[in-house]
Amino acid sequence: MEYKNITNFDDLIELEHGKLGTESRNEYEERAQMFIVSEMLKEARREANLTQEELAVRAGTKKSYISKVENAKGNIQLSTLIRIFEKGLNRKIGLTFL
């Protein structure tokens, strides 16, 4: 890949993952969003001083599911994510659609 004409982050992402709307870019964006969610969950759980097992019990799910989400592995349903944050961590989730 040719990097010498790259002047900003958006250009770099486009070079490495394709233009917006392409399959490769969509896959990259999805993985990036999952990583962000996983980091937010880890941070919130640690701030609440909970283990994955304790959070799972509070949220009505399994420790293995919490682990998968925290490691950005697999898909997560929005309803489950909301339940984890609201019931398990006593936090609200806000969504923004662009």
Rosetta blueprint (number, residue, H / E / L):
1 M L
2 E L
3 Y L
4 K L
5 N L
6 I L
7 T L
8 N L
9 F H
10 D H
11 D H
12 L H
13 I H
14 E H
15 L H
16 E H
17 H H
18 G L
19 K L
20 L L
21 G L
22 T L
23 E H
24 S H
25 R H
26 N H
27 E H
28 Y H
29 E H
30 E H
31 R H
32 A H
33 Q H
34 M H
35 F H
36 I H
37 V H
38 S H
39 E H
40 M H
41 L H
42 K H
43 E H
44 A H
45 R H
46 R H
47 E H
48 A L
49 N L
50 L L
51 T L
52 Q H
53 E H
54 E H
55 L H
56 A H
57 V H
58 R H
59 A H
60 G L
61 T L
62 K L
63 K H
64 S H
65 Y H
66 I H
67 S H
68 K H
69 V H
70 E H
71 N L
72 A L
73 K L
74 G L
75 N L
76 I L
77 Q L
78 L H
79 S H
80 T H
81 L H
82 I H
83 R H
84 I H
85 F H
86 E H
87 K H
88 G H
89 L H
90 N L
91 R L
92 K L
93 I L
94 G L
95 L L
96 T L
97 F L
98 L L
